[in-house]
Amino acid sequence: MTHPTVTKRVALVAAADPDSLSGKARKARDYGIPIVSEDGLVRLLAG
């Protein structure tokens, strides 16, 4: 499921660039939410 915004209830953010300075990435860092690359997400889902 995708969310248009990052809130404290979000468990993980997948981003093309985990080091991004976008608003969503910044908010995730503020909340201590992990940010993974798209490839990292695929690896997590694969097992």
CHARMM-style PDB file with segment names, atoms N, HN, CA, C and O in Angstrom:
ATOM      1  N   MET     1       0.843  -1.165   0.000  1.00  0.00      PROA
ATOM      2  CA  MET     1       0.000   0.000   0.000  1.00  0.00      PROA
ATOM      3  C   MET     1       0.892   1.233   0.000  1.00  0.00      PROA
ATOM      4  O   MET     1       1.895   1.273   0.713  1.00  0.00      PROA
ATOM      5  N   THR     2       0.547   2.209  -0.770  1.00  0.00      PROA
ATOM      6  HN  THR     2      -0.267   2.177  -1.350  1.00  0.00      PROA
ATOM      7  CA  THR     2       1.304   3.456  -0.795  1.00  0.00      PROA
ATOM      8  C   THR     2       0.534   4.522  -0.040  1.00  0.00      PROA
ATOM      9  O   THR     2      -0.695   4.495   0.023  1.00  0.00      PROA
ATOM     10  N   HSD     3       1.261   5.447   0.524  1.00  0.00      PROA
ATOM     11  HN  HSD     3       2.260   5.470   0.473  1.00  0.00      PROA
ATOM     12  CA  HSD     3       0.662   6.560   1.248  1.00  0.00      PROA
ATOM     13  C   HSD     3       1.155   7.855   0.616  1.00  0.00      PROA
ATOM     14  O   HSD     3       2.322   7.962   0.239  1.00  0.00      PROA
ATOM     15  N   PRO     4       0.277   8.827   0.503  1.00  0.00      PROA
ATOM     16  CA  PRO     4       0.702  10.095  -0.081  1.00  0.00      PROA
ATOM     17  C   PRO     4       1.601  10.906   0.856  1.00  0.00      PROA
ATOM     18  O   PRO     4       2.322  11.796   0.405  1.00  0.00      PROA
ATOM     19  N   THR     5       1.561  10.603   2.151  1.00  0.00      PROA
ATOM     20  HN  THR     5       0.975   9.880   2.517  1.00  0.00      PROA
ATOM     21  CA  THR     5       2.376  11.329   3.118  1.00  0.00      PROA
ATOM     22  C   THR     5       3.046  10.358   4.075  1.00  0.00      PROA
ATOM     23  O   THR     5       2.640   9.202   4.194  1.00  0.00      PROA
ATOM     24  N   VAL     6       4.066  10.836   4.747  1.00  0.00      PROA
ATOM     25  HN  VAL     6       4.396  11.775   4.651  1.00  0.00      PROA
ATOM     26  CA  VAL     6       4.748  10.045   5.766  1.00  0.00      PROA
ATOM     27  C   VAL     6       4.218  10.492   7.125  1.00  0.00      PROA
ATOM     28  O   VAL     6       4.279  11.672   7.472  1.00  0.00      PROA
ATOM     29  N   THR     7       3.701   9.538   7.885  1.00  0.00      PROA
ATOM     30  HN  THR     7       3.652   8.580   7.604  1.00  0.00      PROA
ATOM     31  CA  THR     7       3.231   9.804   9.240  1.00  0.00      PROA
ATOM     32  C   THR     7       3.961   8.872  10.188  1.00  0.00      PROA
ATOM     33  O   THR     7       4.703   7.993   9.750  1.00  0.00      PROA
ATOM     34  N   LYS     8       3.759   9.057  11.476  1.00  0.00      PROA
ATOM     35  HN  LYS     8       3.156   9.771  11.832  1.00  0.00      PROA
ATOM     36  CA  LYS     8       4.410   8.199  12.469  1.00  0.00      PROA
ATOM     37  C   LYS     8       3.957   6.747  12.354  1.00  0.00      PROA
ATOM     38  O   LYS     8       4.629   5.856  12.872  1.00  0.00      PROA
ATOM     39  N   ARG     9       2.851   6.494  11.695  1.00  0.00      PROA
ATOM     40  HN  ARG     9       2.305   7.218  11.273  1.00  0.00      PROA
ATOM     41  CA  ARG     9       2.331   5.130  11.544  1.00  0.00      PROA
ATOM     42  C   ARG     9       2.999   4.365  10.405  1.00  0.00      PROA
ATOM     43  O   ARG     9       2.834   3.150  10.299  1.00  0.00      PROA
ATOM     44  N   VAL    10       3.752   5.059   9.552  1.00  0.00      PROA
ATOM     45  HN  VAL    10       3.886   6.046   9.638  1.00  0.00      PROA
ATOM     46  CA  VAL    10       4.450   4.410   8.439  1.00  0.00      PROA
ATOM     47  C   VAL    10       5.635   3.632   9.007  1.00  0.00      PROA
ATOM     48  O   VAL    10       6.391   4.155   9.826  1.00  0.00      PROA
ATOM     49  N   ALA    11       5.795   2.376   8.567  1.00  0.00      PROA
ATOM     50  HN  ALA    11       5.181   1.952   7.901  1.00  0.00      PROA
ATOM     51  CA  ALA    11       6.859   1.525   9.105  1.00  0.00      PROA
ATOM     52  C   ALA    11       8.135   1.580   8.279  1.00  0.00      PROA
ATOM     53  O   ALA    11       9.224   1.363   8.811  1.00  0.00      PROA
ATOM     54  N   LEU    12       8.019   1.867   6.987  1.00  0.00      PROA
ATOM     55  HN  LEU    12       7.135   2.043   6.554  1.00  0.00      PROA
ATOM     56  CA  LEU    12       9.167   1.819   6.092  1.00  0.00      PROA
ATOM     57  C   LEU    12       8.887   2.694   4.879  1.00  0.00      PROA
ATOM     58  O   LEU    12       7.758   2.741   4.389  1.00  0.00      PROA
ATOM     59  N   VAL    13       9.901   3.378   4.400  1.00  0.00      PROA
ATOM     60  HN  VAL    13      10.818   3.340   4.797  1.00  0.00      PROA
ATOM     61  CA  VAL    13       9.772   4.187   3.182  1.00  0.00      PROA
ATOM     62  C   VAL    13      10.718   3.606   2.139  1.00  0.00      PROA
ATOM     63  O   VAL    13      11.906   3.417   2.403  1.00  0.00      PROA
ATOM     64  N   ALA    14      10.184   3.322   0.953  1.00  0.00      PROA
ATOM     65  HN  ALA    14       9.219   3.475   0.739  1.00  0.00      PROA
ATOM     66  CA  ALA    14      11.007   2.871  -0.173  1.00  0.00      PROA
ATOM     67  C   ALA    14      11.199   4.057  -1.104  1.00  0.00      PROA
ATOM     68  O   ALA    14      10.245   4.749  -1.457  1.00  0.00      PROA
ATOM     69  N   ALA    15      12.451   4.281  -1.497  1.00  0.00      PROA
ATOM     70  HN  ALA    15      13.227   3.719  -1.210  1.00  0.00      PROA
ATOM     71  CA  ALA    15      12.762   5.431  -2.340  1.00  0.00      PROA
ATOM     72  C   ALA    15      13.790   5.042  -3.386  1.00  0.00      PROA
ATOM     73  O   ALA    15      14.641   4.186  -3.147  1.00  0.00      PROA
ATOM     74  N   ALA    16      13.707   5.675  -4.539  1.00  0.00      PROA
ATOM     75  HN  ALA    16      13.015   6.371  -4.733  1.00  0.00      PROA
ATOM     76  CA  ALA    16      14.709   5.429  -5.582  1.00  0.00      PROA
ATOM     77  C   ALA    16      16.092   5.785  -5.060  1.00  0.00      PROA
ATOM     78  O   ALA    16      17.077   5.120  -5.381  1.00  0.00      PROA
ATOM     79  N   ASP    17      16.160   6.842  -4.250  1.00  0.00      PROA
ATOM     80  HN  ASP    17      15.360   7.382  -3.989  1.00  0.00      PROA
ATOM     81  CA  ASP    17      17.426   7.270  -3.654  1.00  0.00      PROA
ATOM     82  C   ASP    17      17.222   7.399  -2.144  1.00  0.00      PROA
ATOM     83  O   ASP    17      16.641   8.384  -1.689  1.00  0.00      PROA
ATOM     84  N   PRO    18      17.690   6.421  -1.358  1.00  0.00      PROA
ATOM     85  CA  PRO    18      17.512   6.473   0.095  1.00  0.00      PROA
ATOM     86  C   PRO    18      18.176   7.690   0.751  1.00  0.00      PROA
ATOM     87  O   PRO    18      17.831   8.040   1.879  1.00  0.00      PROA
ATOM     88  N   ASP    19      19.110   8.329   0.072  1.00  0.00      PROA
ATOM     89  HN  ASP    19      19.391   8.045  -0.845  1.00  0.00      PROA
ATOM     90  CA  ASP    19      19.773   9.516   0.606  1.00  0.00      PROA
ATOM     91  C   ASP    19      19.106  10.809   0.150  1.00  0.00      PROA
ATOM     92  O   ASP    19      19.656  11.897   0.316  1.00  0.00      PROA
ATOM     93  N   SER    20      17.930  10.677  -0.419  1.00  0.00      PROA
ATOM     94  HN  SER    20      17.483   9.793  -0.555  1.00  0.00      PROA
ATOM     95  CA  SER    20      17.188  11.816  -0.952  1.00  0.00      PROA
ATOM     96  C   SER    20      16.971  12.884   0.119  1.00  0.00      PROA
ATOM     97  O   SER    20      16.902  12.587   1.312  1.00  0.00      PROA
ATOM     98  N   LEU    21      16.866  14.113  -0.329  1.00  0.00      PROA
ATOM     99  HN  LEU    21      16.922  14.355  -1.298  1.00  0.00      PROA
ATOM    100  CA  LEU    21      16.556  15.226   0.555  1.00  0.00      PROA
ATOM    101  C   LEU    21      15.109  15.681   0.372  1.00  0.00      PROA
ATOM    102  O   LEU    21      14.750  16.797   0.746  1.00  0.00      PROA
ATOM    103  N   SER    22      14.280  14.804  -0.210  1.00  0.00      PROA
ATOM    104  HN  SER    22      14.572  13.897  -0.514  1.00  0.00      PROA
ATOM    105  CA  SER    22      12.879  15.152  -0.438  1.00  0.00      PROA
ATOM    106  C   SER    22      12.154  15.345   0.893  1.00  0.00      PROA
ATOM    107  O   SER    22      12.643  14.938   1.947  1.00  0.00      PROA
ATOM    108  N   GLY    23      11.010  15.957   0.825  1.00  0.00      PROA
ATOM    109  HN  GLY    23      10.613  16.288  -0.031  1.00  0.00      PROA
ATOM    110  CA  GLY    23      10.209  16.188   2.023  1.00  0.00      PROA
ATOM    111  C   GLY    23       9.819  14.897   2.712  1.00  0.00      PROA
ATOM    112  O   GLY    23       9.861  14.804   3.939  1.00  0.00      PROA
ATOM    113  N   LYS    24       9.437  13.894   1.923  1.00  0.00      PROA
ATOM    114  HN  LYS    24       9.403  13.969   0.926  1.00  0.00      PROA
ATOM    115  CA  LYS    24       9.039  12.608   2.509  1.00  0.00      PROA
ATOM    116  C   LYS    24      10.219  11.929   3.198  1.00  0.00      PROA
ATOM    117  O   LYS    24      10.081  11.392   4.297  1.00  0.00      PROA
ATOM    118  N   ALA    25      11.369  11.956   2.551  1.00  0.00      PROA
ATOM    119  HN  ALA    25      11.482  12.393   1.658  1.00  0.00      PROA
ATOM    120  CA  ALA    25      12.555  11.327   3.147  1.00  0.00      PROA
ATOM    121  C   ALA    25      12.966  12.064   4.418  1.00  0.00      PROA
ATOM    122  O   ALA    25      13.342  11.441   5.410  1.00  0.00      PROA
ATOM    123  N   ARG    26      12.894  13.374   4.381  1.00  0.00      PROA
ATOM    124  HN  ARG    26      12.588  13.880   3.574  1.00  0.00      PROA
ATOM    125  CA  ARG    26      13.249  14.173   5.562  1.00  0.00      PROA
ATOM    126  C   ARG    26      12.318  13.863   6.729  1.00  0.00      PROA
ATOM    127  O   ARG    26      12.763  13.709   7.866  1.00  0.00      PROA
ATOM    128  N   LYS    27      11.018  13.774   6.435  1.00  0.00      PROA
ATOM    129  HN  LYS    27      10.657  13.899   5.511  1.00  0.00      PROA
ATOM    130  CA  LYS    27      10.033  13.476   7.472  1.00  0.00      PROA
ATOM    131  C   LYS    27      10.267  12.075   8.031  1.00  0.00      PROA
ATOM    132  O   LYS    27      10.170  11.867   9.241  1.00  0.00      PROA
ATOM    133  N   ALA    28      10.575  11.111   7.156  1.00  0.00      PROA
ATOM    134  HN  ALA    28      10.653  11.280   6.173  1.00  0.00      PROA
ATOM    135  CA  ALA    28      10.853   9.757   7.619  1.00  0.00      PROA
ATOM    136  C   ALA    28      12.046   9.763   8.569  1.00  0.00      PROA
ATOM    137  O   ALA    28      12.008   9.112   9.613  1.00  0.00      PROA
ATOM    138  N   ARG    29      13.099  10.488   8.221  1.00  0.00      PROA
ATOM    139  HN  ARG    29      13.131  11.017   7.373  1.00  0.00      PROA
ATOM    140  CA  ARG    29      14.275  10.570   9.100  1.00  0.00      PROA
ATOM    141  C   ARG    29      13.913  11.220  10.432  1.00  0.00      PROA
ATOM    142  O   ARG    29      14.372  10.779  11.486  1.00  0.00      PROA
ATOM    143  N   ASP    30      13.094  12.261  10.387  1.00  0.00      PROA
ATOM    144  HN  ASP    30      12.721  12.619   9.531  1.00  0.00      PROA
ATOM    145  CA  ASP    30      12.668  12.935  11.622  1.00  0.00      PROA
ATOM    146  C   ASP    30      11.951  11.962  12.556  1.00  0.00      PROA
ATOM    147  O   ASP    30      12.115  12.027  13.774  1.00  0.00      PROA
ATOM    148  N   TYR    31      11.159  11.065  11.981  1.00  0.00      PROA
ATOM    149  HN  TYR    31      11.025  11.012  10.991  1.00  0.00      PROA
ATOM    150  CA  TYR    31      10.397  10.094  12.765  1.00  0.00      PROA
ATOM    151  C   TYR    31      11.190   8.824  13.067  1.00  0.00      PROA
ATOM    152  O   TYR    31      10.710   7.960  13.801  1.00  0.00      PROA
ATOM    153  N   GLY    32      12.393   8.699  12.513  1.00  0.00      PROA
ATOM    154  HN  GLY    32      12.783   9.401  11.917  1.00  0.00      PROA
ATOM    155  CA  GLY    32      13.192   7.499  12.735  1.00  0.00      PROA
ATOM    156  C   GLY    32      12.728   6.309  11.911  1.00  0.00      PROA
ATOM    157  O   GLY    32      12.993   5.162  12.269  1.00  0.00      PROA
ATOM    158  N   ILE    33      12.036   6.578  10.807  1.00  0.00      PROA
ATOM    159  HN  ILE    33      11.821   7.511  10.516  1.00  0.00      PROA
ATOM    160  CA  ILE    33      11.520   5.520   9.930  1.00  0.00      PROA
ATOM    161  C   ILE    33      12.612   5.122   8.942  1.00  0.00      PROA
ATOM    162  O   ILE    33      13.203   5.988   8.296  1.00  0.00      PROA
ATOM    163  N   PRO    34      12.887   3.824   8.815  1.00  0.00      PROA
ATOM    164  CA  PRO    34      13.917   3.394   7.871  1.00  0.00      PROA
ATOM    165  C   PRO    34      13.532   3.722   6.425  1.00  0.00      PROA
ATOM    166  O   PRO    34      12.363   3.655   6.045  1.00  0.00      PROA
ATOM    167  N   ILE    35      14.544   4.078   5.632  1.00  0.00      PROA
ATOM    168  HN  ILE    35      15.494   4.133   5.940  1.00  0.00      PROA
ATOM    169  CA  ILE    35      14.362   4.339   4.203  1.00  0.00      PROA
ATOM    170  C   ILE    35      15.229   3.337   3.463  1.00  0.00      PROA
ATOM    171  O   ILE    35      16.432   3.247   3.704  1.00  0.00      PROA
ATOM    172  N   VAL    36      14.614   2.585   2.563  1.00  0.00      PROA
ATOM    173  HN  VAL    36      13.636   2.658   2.367  1.00  0.00      PROA
ATOM    174  CA  VAL    36      15.360   1.593   1.785  1.00  0.00      PROA
ATOM    175  C   VAL    36      15.229   1.907   0.301  1.00  0.00      PROA
ATOM    176  O   VAL    36      14.293   2.579  -0.131  1.00  0.00      PROA
ATOM    177  N   SER    37      16.187   1.405  -0.464  1.00  0.00      PROA
ATOM    178  HN  SER    37      16.947   0.858  -0.112  1.00  0.00      PROA
ATOM    179  CA  SER    37      16.113   1.559  -1.917  1.00  0.00      PROA
ATOM    180  C   SER    37      15.031   0.635  -2.457  1.00  0.00      PROA
ATOM    181  O   SER    37      14.547  -0.250  -1.751  1.00  0.00      PROA
ATOM    182  N   GLU    38      14.662   0.847  -3.694  1.00  0.00      PROA
ATOM    183  HN  GLU    38      15.056   1.566  -4.267  1.00  0.00      PROA
ATOM    184  CA  GLU    38      13.677  -0.039  -4.318  1.00  0.00      PROA
ATOM    185  C   GLU    38      14.212  -1.467  -4.369  1.00  0.00      PROA
ATOM    186  O   GLU    38      13.463  -2.414  -4.127  1.00  0.00      PROA
ATOM    187  N   ASP    39      15.495  -1.634  -4.678  1.00  0.00      PROA
ATOM    188  HN  ASP    39      16.104  -0.865  -4.874  1.00  0.00      PROA
ATOM    189  CA  ASP    39      16.096  -2.974  -4.692  1.00  0.00      PROA
ATOM    190  C   ASP    39      16.082  -3.576  -3.299  1.00  0.00      PROA
ATOM    191  O   ASP    39      15.832  -4.772  -3.143  1.00  0.00      PROA
ATOM    192  N   GLY    40      16.348  -2.765  -2.285  1.00  0.00      PROA
ATOM    193  HN  GLY    40      16.551  -1.794  -2.412  1.00  0.00      PROA
ATOM    194  CA  GLY    40      16.317  -3.248  -0.915  1.00  0.00      PROA
ATOM    195  C   GLY    40      14.932  -3.726  -0.523  1.00  0.00      PROA
ATOM    196  O   GLY    40      14.799  -4.718   0.193  1.00  0.00      PROA
ATOM    197  N   LEU    41      13.909  -3.040  -0.979  1.00  0.00      PROA
ATOM    198  HN  LEU    41      14.017  -2.234  -1.561  1.00  0.00      PROA
ATOM    199  CA  LEU    41      12.535  -3.462  -0.704  1.00  0.00      PROA
ATOM    200  C   LEU    41      12.236  -4.808  -1.345  1.00  0.00      PROA
ATOM    201  O   LEU    41      11.614  -5.673  -0.729  1.00  0.00      PROA
ATOM    202  N   VAL    42      12.679  -4.980  -2.579  1.00  0.00      PROA
ATOM    203  HN  VAL    42      13.184  -4.277  -3.079  1.00  0.00      PROA
ATOM    204  CA  VAL    42      12.469  -6.253  -3.275  1.00  0.00      PROA
ATOM    205  C   VAL    42      13.141  -7.385  -2.489  1.00  0.00      PROA
ATOM    206  O   VAL    42      12.561  -8.457  -2.317  1.00  0.00      PROA
ATOM    207  N   ARG    43      14.366  -7.139  -2.014  1.00  0.00      PROA
ATOM    208  HN  ARG    43      14.837  -6.268  -2.153  1.00  0.00      PROA
ATOM    209  CA  ARG    43      15.077  -8.168  -1.229  1.00  0.00      PROA
ATOM    210  C   ARG    43      14.340  -8.474   0.077  1.00  0.00      PROA
ATOM    211  O   ARG    43      14.258  -9.634   0.481  1.00  0.00      PROA
ATOM    212  N   LEU    44      13.809  -7.451   0.734  1.00  0.00      PROA
ATOM    213  HN  LEU    44      13.876  -6.509   0.405  1.00  0.00      PROA
ATOM    214  CA  LEU    44      13.055  -7.667   1.973  1.00  0.00      PROA
ATOM    215  C   LEU    44      11.817  -8.512   1.716  1.00  0.00      PROA
ATOM    216  O   LEU    44      11.499  -9.413   2.492  1.00  0.00      PROA
ATOM    217  N   LEU    45      11.123  -8.218   0.626  1.00  0.00      PROA
ATOM    218  HN  LEU    45      11.381  -7.486  -0.004  1.00  0.00      PROA
ATOM    219  CA  LEU    45       9.896  -8.957   0.311  1.00  0.00      PROA
ATOM    220  C   LEU    45      10.174 -10.386  -0.143  1.00  0.00      PROA
ATOM    221  O   LEU    45       9.345 -11.278   0.042  1.00  0.00      PROA
ATOM    222  N   ALA    46      11.343 -10.594  -0.739  1.00  0.00      PROA
ATOM    223  HN  ALA    46      12.016  -9.870  -0.889  1.00  0.00      PROA
ATOM    224  CA  ALA    46      11.697 -11.929  -1.236  1.00  0.00      PROA
ATOM    225  C   ALA    46      12.085 -12.859  -0.089  1.00  0.00      PROA
ATOM    226  O   ALA    46      12.058 -14.081  -0.234  1.00  0.00      PROA
ATOM    227  N   GLY    47      12.437 -12.282   1.028  1.00  0.00      PROA
ATOM    228  HN  GLY    47      12.458 -11.289   1.146  1.00  0.00      PROA
ATOM    229  CA  GLY    47      12.630 -13.180   2.088  1.00  0.00      PROA
ATOM    230  C   GLY    47      13.771 -13.219   2.950  1.00  0.00      PROA
ATOM    231  OT1 GLY    47      13.834 -14.054   3.853  1.00  0.00      PROA
TER     232      GLY     47
END
